[in-house]
Amino acid sequence: MNNTDWGNLPFGYMKTNYNVRCYFRNGKWGELEISSSETINIHMAATSLHYGQEAFEGAKAFMGKDGKVRLFRWEENAKRLRNSAKGIMMAEVPDDLYFSAVKKVIELNKEFVPPYGSGASLYIRPLLIGTGAQVGVKPADEYLFMIFVSPVGPYFKSGFKPVNMMICRSFDRAAPLGTGHIKVGGNYAASLQSLKKGHDGGFASVIYLDAKHKEYIDECGPANFFAIKDNTYFTPESSSILPSITNMSLIQVAEDLGYETLRRPIHIDELSDFDEAGACGTAAVITPIAKIVDEIENKTYEFSTDGKPGKISTKLYKRLQAIQTGDVPDEHNWVELLDI
């Protein structure tokens, strides 16, 4: 019997029953394997360890009021993983293998899907790594695709409450023609120092500016940035931003609710004009921003003075969550009901 305190889960790793794995060898993918091991046996010269041939995804499954498990927009995760693999020359995972793997791992760990109304979800972590041994800088000839799951609570301890962020000018997350647009581990390694600097300063996260001009908003820590003004949802356009599936979904939800949407470069000076601002991604869905501090320019931009999220951000957050849990109709066929 599962005695998990679902309402007080952190956003972190919890051991579950099984993970699933599949190997790419001799030019083709093998059969899906089930494992109870939390470790990987890997060659010391594997390309993932030396040359960064590694990509991953983040997705969620939810328990509905009807007791059915819902998987949110898996096709987009599969597509993004393929794009990541293509970007660093790894074997691409076909849709049928991806879906079979994600369905199987949820089925094997169904007892870890948090109950409806708990505020928690089952986090799904697909991983693709180069396992073939190479000493020269070139792609591997063997790869491992695996998925593990973990029940998680809110990404930020505060939950859906405004947080403070700082402008990061001393670090770049990714170069304009680099790997910022794909979900590879190197991007996150490059963000660790700046995130620590932000956390040490008392900020929940940092906001990166574009690497070329240092004038336009890029990413918001490990998430996409958005802002609200005049009933319009704004989000940055840049070749170094990871296409967020949550952001993509929020744009559609905003339009469904009658708001205008606009994706374009956002100059840092525009922050003073916005009524609301936030970060969005799979882990947190929406993290409202209370204020953004630019220490170098000695400026502070405030979006919430009463500790409450903005009205439009709240509407978007509740609507998207309701779609994910099946509380409102899924008009865009985003949710896959799993027969498990």
Sequence and secondary structure as in RCSB ss.txt:
>XXXX:A:sequence
MNNTDWGNLPFGYMKTNYNVRCYFRNGKWGELEISSSETINIHMAATSLHYGQEAFEGAKAFMGKDGKVRLFRWE
ENAKRLRNSAKGIMMAEVPDDLYFSAVKKVIELNKEFVPPYGSGASLYIRPLLIGTGAQVGVKPADEYLFMIFVS
PVGPYFKSGFKPVNMMICRSFDRAAPLGTGHIKVGGNYAASLQSLKKGHDGGFASVIYLDAKHKEYIDECGPANF
FAIKDNTYFTPESSSILPSITNMSLIQVAEDLGYETLRRPIHIDELSDFDEAGACGTAAVITPIAKIVDEIENKT
YEFSTDGKPGKISTKLYKRLQAIQTGDVPDEHNWVELLDI
>XXXX:A:secstr
     GGG  SS    S EEEEEEETTEE   EEE  S     TTBHHHHS  EEE  EEEEE TTS EEEE HH
HHHHHHHHHHHHTT     HHHHHHHHHHHHHHTGGGS  TTSS EEEEEEEEEE SB SSSS  S EEEEEEEE
EE  SSTT SS EEEEEE S  S  TTTTTTS BHHHHHTTHHHHHHHHHTT SEEEEE TTTS BEEEETTBEE
EEEETTEEEE   TTS   HHHHHHHHHHHHTT EEEE   BGGGGGG SEEEEEETTTEEEEEEEEEETTTTEE
EES SSS   HHHHHHHHHHHHHHHTSS  TT  EEEE  
